[in-house]
Amino acid sequence: MLSTNNRIDTYSDQIRAFLASNFYVADPRALEVETSLLDQGIIDSTGVLEVIGFVEETFGITVEDSELLPENFDSIQGIARYVVSKEN
């Protein structure tokens, strides 16, 4: 099995690809993993719901209401870390 850091990197790539194909991202390669998706206008509140649907379907996890926190869904890195935390 991949290490935690390798899983985060792999998931970050998948999340970046999803964002680039479903939202306006001028240059997906320039989208830093720490960038706030909400502050940069990449996603809005409806977009967060789309990201949650993607996470649940792609990674086979259930996002609980209590987990709908900015640190879990406001950046690529936050989403990837959240997914890894649900696997453990």
N, C-alpha and C positions, 0 to 999 in steps of 0.2 A: 504494500500500500504506500502511496505517496506520503511524504511528510506534510505536516500542517502548512508550512510555507509553500510547498509545491502545489498543494490543493488550492490554496488561496490564489496563487498565480494562475492556475488553470481555470478556476472559476471566474477570476477577474477577466480573463480573455473571453470567456463565454458571455459574461454580463456585458462587456464592452461591445461585442458583436451584436447582442440583442438590442442594446441602446442605439447603435449605429443604424440598424435596419428598421427600427420602429419609431425613432424620434429624430429630430433634426440635430445632427452633430456634424459641423463643418469639416472637421478633420479627426476621425476616430482615433488615429494614432497619437494625436496631441491631447486627448482626453486623459488627464492624470487620474490615477486611482483614488487620490484624496480629494479631488474636486467635488464641491457640493453640487449635486445634480439640480437641486431646487434653486439655489442662489444663482447658478449659471443659466437658468431658464431652460434646461434640457428636458426636465420633466416638471409637471405641475401635480396637483393633488390627484387628478384622474390618472396621470402617468404613474404615480406611485402604485395605484391599484393594478395597472398593467404589469408593473415590475413584480408585484407580489404574485400575480397569476403566473408569470414566467418562472419565478423562483419555485413555486409550489409544483408546477408541472415538470419543470426541467430536473429539479433535484429531489423530487418525491418527498417533500416535507410539507407540513402544515404550519402556516403562520398564524399564531394566536393573536387575538386583539391586544393583549398586554405586551406583545413584542413589536407593535407598530410604533417604533421609536425612531427619531432622526438618526441616531447612531447606527441603526440597522439598515436604513434604506436611503440615506442621503448621499452616498458615494459608492463607487464601485468596490472599494476596499471594505467599506462597512457591510455591504451586501455579501461579499465573499466570506468575510469573517463570520457573519451571522449564519450562513449556510454551513460552514465548518463546525460552528458551535452546536448546530442542530444534529450533526452526525455523531457527535460524541455522547 
